[in-house]
């Protein structure tokens, strides 16, 4: 286990394994270095790449600084890219895919980008739409320590998952 300080002082914890070009894995919202599909993917990639798998800010063993912002996660990714030698390949999953795309679009030195299942929604009139106040409501639930309710609200009201999914 290693760590790097992000520009706001938050400690970002990561594992580094394998050899070859660096690929940074960016997990989805509910995942960490210990949970989700990336821990199983890491050894498969490590035969060909140096794999950096981190706990996103506020997850696992990584720190956090309030309030949350996408820009801070971009700074975290930039710190990891600097640890990698100044550029890297990036593989993002779910919200990590969206974050990786934003990072690449913002000019971070990402050599190649792979994304799986980014949470982009359809724009057809019949598509599910998140409530207009969903960001504020999620922030309030999290601030009040009601994390289980925040997850349920996110999955059902924001993402539109059917009730059977939780």
C-alpha positions, 0 to 999 in steps of 0.5 A: 500500500502506498499513498500520495497527497492531493493538492488539498492535502487529502491522502489518497491510498493506492496499490501498485503492482505489475510492470510495463506502461502505467494504467490507473484504475478509477472505480465506481462510486460504491467500490474501493480497492477491496470491493468491486470488480477492479481487484479481480481485474488488477492481476489480469492487467499486471502481466502487461501493465503497472497497475495503480488501483486507488481508493477514491477520496472518501472511500476505503483508506483514502482521506477526504476534504469537505465539501466534495467536488469533481475538481478535487477528484481530478486533482487526486487523479493528477497526483496519481498520474504524477506518481506514475511518472507524468502520464498514464493510461486510465481505465474507469468504471461507472462513475469512475468512467465519467470522472476519467473522461472529464479528466482527459477532457480537462487536459490531464496527461492521459495517454489512452482512456478506456471506459466501461458503463459510464452513468450517462443517461438517455435524453429521450422524452421517455427516459428517467430523469433525476429530480431537479434537487437531487444533488442537494438532497444527496448532499444533505443525506450524506451530511446528516450521516444517513448514508444508507438512505443516500444510497437508496435515494441515488439508486432509485431516484437519481439512477432510476434502478427498479426497487428489486435492485436494492 
